[in-house]
Amino acid sequence: MTSESPLLFVYGTLKRGYCRDHYLQKAKFIGEAKTEASYLLYDCGEYPGLVHDPNGHNIEGELYEISENAWLTLDEVEGVSFNLYQRATVELLAPYHEMNVQSYLYLRSTNGLKKCGQRW
């Protein structure tokens, strides 16, 4: 991994044991991680949606090192071209707070969606 390559923070269906974990079979699991207290997690039905919110809280998830090809695949899987999610930089708590980390932020309206708390 180069210093320019971001790590991936996952919080939902890409986590180990969930329905899309097979997309990360070749990825290197770094460890469990938490975001800074500036995000909210919503239940979108079959998947969660992470939204940046200055009044949010820590979200629990997993951190991975993935290849550039894996990023392209995940962009497709996560609906980036359909404006469902956007890949964006997220800030994590120590020991990962100084690392370049990205995740998929939910772009659709959260009106009527239930908040999940810290974990989905």
Secondary structure, 3 states (H helix, E strand, C coil): CCCCCCEEEECCCCCCCCCCHHHHCCCEEEEEEEECCCEEEEECCCCEEEEECCCCECCEEEEEECCHHHHHHHHHHCCHHHCCEEEEECCECCCCCCCCEEEEEECCCCCCCEECCCCC
